[in-house]
C-alpha cells in the first residue's frame, strides 16, 4: 500500500499541489471576516476568544494562511451576529447562471415592494429609476403593456379650497 506525502496525490503524477492549502476563496473569506470584525469593533483576541481559538490562529484565518472549518465559520457568524452567507457570498466566485443568496433575497424584497405599489405611474417610475441605475443594457424582448398600464388612471377630484371655492 502506498502512503502519499501530506498533500500529494496517490499515484505520484504531477497533478495538483497540496489540497489542504488555503485557496483564493479561503483568503477572500478571511478578508471578509476581518472587515466584519473591525466593523464590530472587535480585536483578533476578542473574536478568537468568542469562537475558541487564539488571536494568533484567528490572524491566520484572516490572512488566508489557514483554512477555516465549517463549524468555526458558524461560530464566527454567531460571534459577529451575521448570517453565514454574509461571509460566503462575496468570497465565492460567481458562476455563470448562478445568483448569490443575498442577491436572490434582494430581488425577492424588491419584487414584493414593487408589487405593493398600486399606481401604474409609480411602477413605471420605479422601472425607469432602476434602468437608470443599471446603465446601458442589451435590449430585451418587450411585450405590449396591459390596458391598465397603457392608459393613465383617471384624475382624482381635488379637495383643496383654492381650486374648489364651493367647498
C-alpha positions as CSV (number, residue, x, y, z in Angstrom):
1,X,0.0,0.0,0.0
2,X,1.3,3.4,-1.0
3,X,1.0,6.3,1.5
4,X,1.4,9.7,-0.1
5,X,3.2,12.6,1.4
6,X,0.8,15.1,3.0
7,X,-1.0,16.8,0.2
8,X,0.5,14.6,-2.5
9,X,-1.9,12.6,-4.7
10,X,-1.7,8.8,-4.7
11,X,-0.1,7.7,-7.9
12,X,2.5,10.4,-7.6
13,X,1.9,12.2,-11.0
14,X,2.5,16.0,-11.2
15,X,-1.2,17.0,-10.8
16,X,-2.4,19.4,-8.1
17,X,-0.5,20.7,-5.2
18,X,-1.5,20.3,-1.6
19,X,-5.3,20.1,-1.3
20,X,-5.1,21.3,2.3
21,X,-3.5,24.6,1.5
22,X,-5.8,27.7,1.6
23,X,-7.3,28.8,-1.7
24,X,-8.2,32.2,-3.0
25,X,-11.7,31.6,-1.7
26,X,-10.3,30.9,1.8
27,X,-8.3,34.2,1.6
28,X,-11.4,36.1,0.5
29,X,-13.4,34.6,3.4
30,X,-10.6,35.7,5.7
31,X,-10.7,39.2,4.4
32,X,-14.4,39.4,4.8
33,X,-14.1,38.1,8.4
34,X,-11.5,40.8,9.1
35,X,-13.8,43.5,7.6
36,X,-16.7,42.4,9.7
37,X,-14.6,42.0,12.9
38,X,-13.3,45.5,12.6
39,X,-16.7,46.9,11.8
40,X,-17.9,45.3,15.1
41,X,-15.1,46.9,17.0
42,X,-13.5,43.6,18.0
43,X,-9.9,42.7,18.3
44,X,-8.4,39.4,17.0
45,X,-8.2,38.2,20.6
46,X,-11.9,39.2,21.3
47,X,-13.2,37.3,18.3
48,X,-10.7,34.4,18.8
49,X,-11.9,34.0,22.4
50,X,-15.5,34.1,21.3
51,X,-15.0,31.2,18.9
52,X,-12.5,29.3,20.9
53,X,-9.2,29.9,19.1
54,X,-6.2,32.1,19.9
55,X,-5.8,35.6,18.4
56,X,-2.7,34.3,16.5
57,X,-4.8,31.5,14.9
58,X,-7.5,34.0,14.1
59,X,-5.0,36.2,12.3
60,X,-4.0,33.1,10.2
61,X,-7.7,32.7,9.3
62,X,-8.0,36.4,8.3
63,X,-4.8,36.4,6.2
64,X,-5.7,33.2,4.5
65,X,-2.7,31.3,5.9
66,X,-5.1,28.8,7.5
67,X,-8.4,27.4,6.2
68,X,-11.5,27.9,8.4
69,X,-13.5,24.8,9.2
70,X,-17.3,25.0,8.6
71,X,-18.0,24.6,12.3
72,X,-15.7,27.5,13.0
73,X,-17.3,29.6,10.3
74,X,-20.7,29.1,12.0
75,X,-19.1,30.1,15.4
76,X,-17.6,33.3,13.8
77,X,-21.0,34.2,12.3
78,X,-22.6,33.8,15.7
79,X,-20.0,35.9,17.4
80,X,-20.3,38.6,14.7
81,X,-24.1,38.3,14.6
82,X,-24.2,37.9,10.9
83,X,-25.7,35.2,8.6
84,X,-23.3,32.7,7.0
85,X,-23.9,34.0,3.5
86,X,-22.5,37.4,4.6
87,X,-19.1,35.7,4.7
88,X,-19.6,33.4,1.8
89,X,-21.4,35.4,-0.9
90,X,-18.6,37.9,-1.6
91,X,-15.9,35.3,-1.3
92,X,-17.3,32.6,-3.7
93,X,-16.6,33.4,-7.3
94,X,-19.8,33.8,-9.3
95,X,-20.6,31.0,-11.6
96,X,-22.4,31.6,-14.9
97,X,-26.1,31.3,-14.4
98,X,-25.9,31.3,-10.6
99,X,-27.1,34.1,-8.3
100,X,-25.9,34.6,-4.8
101,X,-28.3,34.0,-1.9
102,X,-28.0,37.7,-0.8
103,X,-28.8,38.9,-4.4
104,X,-31.7,36.5,-4.6
105,X,-33.1,37.8,-1.3
106,X,-32.7,41.4,-2.6
107,X,-34.6,40.5,-5.7
108,X,-37.5,39.0,-3.7
109,X,-37.6,42.0,-1.4
110,X,-37.7,44.4,-4.4
111,X,-40.4,42.3,-6.2
112,X,-42.6,42.3,-3.0
113,X,-42.2,46.1,-2.6
114,X,-42.9,46.7,-6.3
115,X,-46.0,44.5,-6.2
116,X,-47.3,46.6,-3.3
117,X,-47.2,49.7,-5.4
118,X,-50.8,50.1,-6.7
119,X,-50.3,53.1,-9.0
120,X,-49.1,52.1,-12.5
121,X,-47.5,55.5,-13.0
122,X,-45.4,54.9,-9.9
123,X,-44.5,51.4,-11.0
124,X,-43.3,52.8,-14.4
125,X,-41.3,55.4,-12.5
126,X,-39.6,52.7,-10.4
127,X,-38.7,50.8,-13.5
128,X,-37.3,53.9,-15.1
129,X,-35.2,54.6,-12.0
130,X,-33.9,51.0,-11.9
131,X,-32.9,51.2,-15.5
132,X,-31.2,54.5,-15.0
133,X,-29.1,53.0,-12.1
134,X,-28.4,49.8,-14.1
135,X,-26.9,51.7,-17.1
136,X,-26.9,50.5,-20.7
137,X,-28.2,47.0,-21.2
138,X,-28.8,44.7,-24.1
139,X,-32.3,45.1,-25.5
140,X,-34.9,42.8,-24.0
141,X,-38.0,41.5,-25.7
142,X,-40.7,43.9,-24.8
143,X,-44.3,42.9,-24.5
144,X,-47.2,45.3,-25.0
145,X,-48.4,46.9,-21.8
146,X,-51.8,45.8,-20.5
147,X,-54.7,48.1,-21.0
148,X,-54.5,49.2,-17.3
149,X,-50.8,50.1,-17.7
150,X,-51.2,51.8,-21.1
151,X,-53.6,54.5,-20.1
152,X,-53.1,56.8,-17.1
153,X,-55.5,56.4,-14.2
154,X,-58.5,58.8,-14.2
155,X,-57.7,62.1,-12.4
156,X,-59.0,62.3,-8.9
157,X,-61.1,65.3,-7.9
158,X,-59.1,67.9,-5.8
159,X,-60.5,68.8,-2.5
160,X,-58.5,71.9,-1.6
161,X,-60.3,75.2,-1.1
162,X,-58.3,77.3,-3.6
163,X,-59.4,75.4,-6.7
164,X,-62.8,74.3,-5.3
165,X,-64.1,77.5,-3.7
166,X,-67.6,76.0,-3.3
167,X,-66.4,73.6,-0.6
